[in-house]
Amino acid sequence: MKFGIDNLLKNPELRKPIAGKRVALVAHPASVTSELIHTIDALSTLTDINLCAAFGPQHGLKGDKQDNMIESDDYIDPIYQIPVFSLYGEVRRPTERMLDTFDVILIDLQDLGCRIYTFITTLLYVLEAASIYGKEVWVLDRPNPVGRPVEGLMLRENWESFVGAGPMPMRHGLTLGELGSWFISNYNLSVNYQVIPMVDWFPDQAPGYGWPQGEKTWVNPSPNAPNISMARCYAGTVMLEGTTLSEGRGTTRPLEIFGAPDIDSKSLIQLMSQLAPEWLDGCRLRDCWFEPTFHKHQGQLCSGVQIHVDDHSYDHLKFKPWRVQALALKALKTLYPQYELWRDFAYEYEHEKLPIDLINGGPALREWVDDPEAWAGDLDKSARQDELKWIEETLPFRIY
């Protein structure tokens, strides 16, 4: 298969509309061709592309920033002598000064298929700025590595944030190019927008089910996204960022494991299997021990759980990462009713709302976890309604 960038490089006809125009690029470390050449380097070899500027999203163009709210600075690229602007520094939306450097902007970002992943918010902000200032936006499309399944509660009205770009469930099932078309429709934007599609992307095909496993090399789109297993778990484990539990940052399996020094992971898994065994289909849970070298519980031995989605037990259609993690939180509060689970700190520049609520696009998940009378069916019913609504709403925007 070919990524959007490969399609653009190999097809001069696709590039004709931007010949002679000033071109900018939004990219990160996973913005590479099939030959593992970074997009900025690949575009620089084309005589019909006038590359004038580049932009880095969260974690930077080079992916050097490890954690959330660690900002990147603007700089001049030492090789190509073009400005590299940070969209995760002093600003998160492109300014008029930045927009003056180009006519058309190419967006080549590997997404993880999850609402919380901020690259899709950056896409929205670029589209909104382009709509105001009359700039063209092209998305060089890439796989949604977790494929088409949709899961989670819809983001509620007035809960938009940098980790919640719009009313969508946690796991959206679209590619970045498809999502851009939905943004334009949902927010009534007037943008000259084009998607350079992938070639031969089959999201229902084993063994990758979204990621062309065995054919394309995985490159971390952010520092704690090291493999496809993490991507599969992320729509659930990202909720841990709003809790006092470690999400495995500071270990070799971030966002695949979770735990804390003061819990019993064996009892936790046992209770999860009693509360909602059907939510554990498609994966295997293993109790484990880990000691983070940085971040939450640094240097402390944690009793933890690893979610395994890379062996024969993995079932792409049955695995529900958001429900698995929600169930873990529910089981924890059932075992330890007084457990201080929810973190209260500034999360992605929001200082008033709880991080767990920002992550879920509203308080419903937290309230369900905290309510001892609420059971799995209550959450499942609400989520299913939102999931079906989203699938119906977005079918017209699917390209593949």
N, C-alpha and C positions, 0 to 999 in steps of 0.2 A: 504494500500500500504506500501511498505518498501523503505526506503532510501537506498542508496548504502552501508552506514555503517552498517545498519541492516542486509542487505544481506551478507556482509562479516562476521559479527559476528555469524550468524546462520548457515553458510555453511563452515565447516572446509576445504572442498575440494578447495574452492576458495583461501584459505590462504596457501595452500601447496607450491606454487612457491616461497613464501618469507620466509618460515620456515628456521631458522638459519641465515638469513640475517639481517644486521643492518637496522632498519626502522626509518624513520623520518616522521613527520606529519605537514602539513600546515593546520591551523584551525583558527576559530574565535568564538565568543560567540554562533552563531547559529549552530555550528558543534555539534549537539546533536543527540542521537538516538531517536527512537519513544517513549522511556520511559524518555526522557529529561535528559539522562546521557551524559555528554560531551564526545566527541570521545576520548580525551586523557585518560579519566578515564576508558572508556569501553575497549580500547585497552590494558590498563595496566593489565586487568584481564585475558588476554589470555596468556597461557604459551608458545604458539608457535609464539608469536610476541615479537621481541627484540627491544623495542622502545628506541632509542638512542638520539633523538633530536626532537625539535619542532620548528616551524616557525610561526610568526605572520605577517599578511598582514597589510594594512592600518587600522588604529584604534586599532591595537594590537590584540594579542591572546585573551585578555580578553575584548576587545572592550571599553577600558577606555578613548580613545582619541576622543574628541568631534568633532573637525573640521578638514578641509583639512590642510596639511602641518604641523600637530602637530605630531612629530615623537615619536617612541617608542624605548626603549633601549633593548639591549641584557640582559639576566639574567639567573640565574639557577633556574629551577622550584623547589620550596621549598618542594614539596611532592615527586616527582620522581627523583630529583637530576640529571636532564638532562638539557643540554643547550637549551634555547629558544632564537632563533635568530630573529631579526627584519628585515623584508623586507620592512620596511618603516621607516628607520632611517638613519644611515650613508650610507647605500646602499639600493637599491631597487631590485638588482639582487643578487642571492646567490653567495657568493665568493668561491674560491677554499678551503679555510679553513672550511667554512660551509659544503661544499660538501664532505669533507673528513670524516664527522661524520656518513655517512649513505651509504647504497647500493641502497635502494629503498625508494622513498618518496611518501607518501599517501597525496593526496590533497582532503580535505573535506570542501568545502566552499559553503555556500548558496549565489548564485548570484541573481541579480534582472533582468536579461535579457536585460541589457542595456550596450552599448559599453563604456559609460563613467565610469561605475562602475569598480574600479581599480582591483578588484579581478581577472578579466579575463586577465588583463595585467600581474599580478603576475603569473598566470598560464603560459602565454607565456614565461616569463623570466625564469621560472623554467624549462620549456621544452627546451629552448635554451641552458641553462647551462647543463642540463642532456645530451643533444646531444653532447656537447663538451667533457664532462668528463665521459661519459659512464654510467650514472645512470639510473635506472628504474623509471618510473613515473606511478603511479596508481591514477586515479580519482575515488573517491567514489561519485557516481553521486547523484545529488539532483534536485528537480523540478526547471524548469524555472517558477517562480510564475506568470508570465504574459503570459505564454503560447506561442503558435506558431506564432501569427501575427507579421509581419515585417513592420517596418516603419522608414522613414528618409532618408536623403541623405547619400551616401556612403562617407566614409573618403577618401579624395583625396591624391594623391601621395605626399610624403614629408611632410605630416601633422601628421605622427605618433608621439605619445607622451605617457606619463603614463596614460592619459585618452583617448587614441586612439591606441589600440594595432594593428590595421590593417585595411585593406579596407573592412569595413562592415558598414551597416546602424546603426542608433542610437539604434533601437530595433531589436535584431538579431534573436529571436525566437528559440534559441538552448539551450540545457542544457550545463553545464560546460564540461561534458564528450564528448559531440558531438563537442563542440567548440575546445577542445584539438585536436581532430582528424583533424579538418579543419586547425588549426594552423600548425600542422605537415606537411600537404599537401601543404599549401600555402607558407610556408617558407622552404620547402624541408629539414626538420629536420630528422635526423636518431636517433630515440628514441625507446627504449623498452617500449612501452606504452600500458596500459590496462585500460579499464573502468569497474568498478564494477557497474553493472546497477541497477537501481531501479526495483522494482516489482510492477506491476499494477499501473503505472502512466498513466493517461489518460488526456492529456492536453486540449482536446476539451470538457471535461465533465463539466456541471454545478454542483454547483454554482461557483466553484473555477476557472475553465478554466486555469489550470496550477498549482494552489495551491490546495492541497487536503483539502479543507475547511470543517471544522467540524470533520475531522479525525486527522489532525496533528496540533500541537500547533505552532503558529508563535513566533519565537524568533528573536529579532533584530539582523540582520547581521552587522549592523553599528548603531551608536547611533541615527541617524535621519531617520531610516527605521523602524517605529514602527508598521506597519500593512500592510495588502494587498492593502488597498486604496492608500497608499503612493507608493507602488511598481507599481501599475497600472498607476499612474500619472507621475512617475519619468522620463520616457523617454522624457517627455516634460518639466517638472518643473526643471530638472537639468540645463536647459539653463539659468535659473534665476541666477545661480552662476556667470555668466558672465555679469550680469546687475546690475544696481543700485537699482533695486526692491528687496524687501525682499522676500525670498523663504520660510518664515515661521520658519526659525531657531530661537530658543528662544521662540517658542510657542508650544502648544501641538499637532499641526497638521503640522509639517514641511514637505515641498515639496508637500503639497496638497493645500496650500494657497499661494497667492502672493499679494503684494501691496506696497504702499508707502504713506507717509503723504500728498504728493502734487498731488494726482490723484483723479479722480472721477470714482469709480468703476462701478456705475450704468451706466454712459455714456459709459464706456469701454465695458461692456457686450452688451449694445444696439448696438454699432457699430460693434462688432464682429459678431453679428447675422445678420447684414446687409451685411458685406463684404463677408462672406463665411458661410452661415447657415448650409450647409451640413457638415462642419468640426466640428460642435458641436453635431453631432449625438452620441448617446450612453452614454451621461453624462448629468449632469445638473450643471449650474453655478449659484452661489449665491453671491450677494454682502455682504460684512461683514466688521467688524472692528477688528483689533488686535493690540497688543502692544508687540513687541519682548522684552524679558528680557535680551537678549544678541544678538550679531551679528548686521547686518545692521539695522539701524533705532532703535537701542536699546532705550527703554523708550519713544518712540514716538508713538502716535496713528496713525495707518495706515488704509487708505481706501483700502479694499482688495477684492479678489475674491477667493472663495473656489470651487474646482472642486469636485463634488460629483459622486462617482462611486460605491456606496455601497447600492443602493436601486433599486427599480423596473425599473428605467430609464436606468440602466447600460446595455449596449449591447456590448458584448465582441468583436464581429467582426466589429462593426461600430465605436467604440471608438478609436480615433486617438490622443493620448496625445501629440505627437510631433507637429502635426498640430494645436491642440488647443492652445498650448503655443506660437507657431509661430504666430498664428492669434492674440493673445493677444498683442504681441510685435508690430505687424503691426498696430493694432488699436491704440495703445498708441502713436506711432509716427505720426499717422494720426491726432489724437486729439491734440497732443502737438509736432509739428514739431521740436522745438528747445530743446526738452527734452534730458538731458544728461543721456542716457540710458546705454551706454556700459562702464563697469568698465575697468580700465587699471592698472593692478597690477600683481605681480608674481603669477602665477597660476600653481600648480603642477610642480614647478621647471622650468617653462618656463618663461623667462623674456622679450622676444622680441615680441611674438605674442599676440594679444588680446585674453583674456580668452574665449569670445564668439566664436571666430574662432577655438580655440583649441577644445572646447566642440563639435562643429559641424564638425570637421575634415576638415575645410576650411572656406573661407569667404563668401560662397554663401548665407547662411541664413541671415547674417548681411546685406549684400548688398541688398538682396530682401526687408528686413524690411526698410532700409534707402531710397530706391528708390520709390518716390511718384508715379511713373508711373507703377510700377510692381503690378500685381494683383495676386489673389490666384491661378488662373489657371497656372501661370508661375511656381510657386514653386511646385505645385501639379504634373505637367508634369515631371519635373526633378526627383522628389522623386519617382514617380511611376516607371520610367525606372530603377532607382537604386534598388528599392524594388524587382521588378520582376527578375532582374539579380541575386540578392543575393539568392532569393528563389530557382532558378534553380541551382545555383552553390552549394548550401548546402544540397539539397535533399539527395545526396548519403551518407551524414554523419549522417543522422537521425537514431537513434536507436529505437525510440518509435513510 
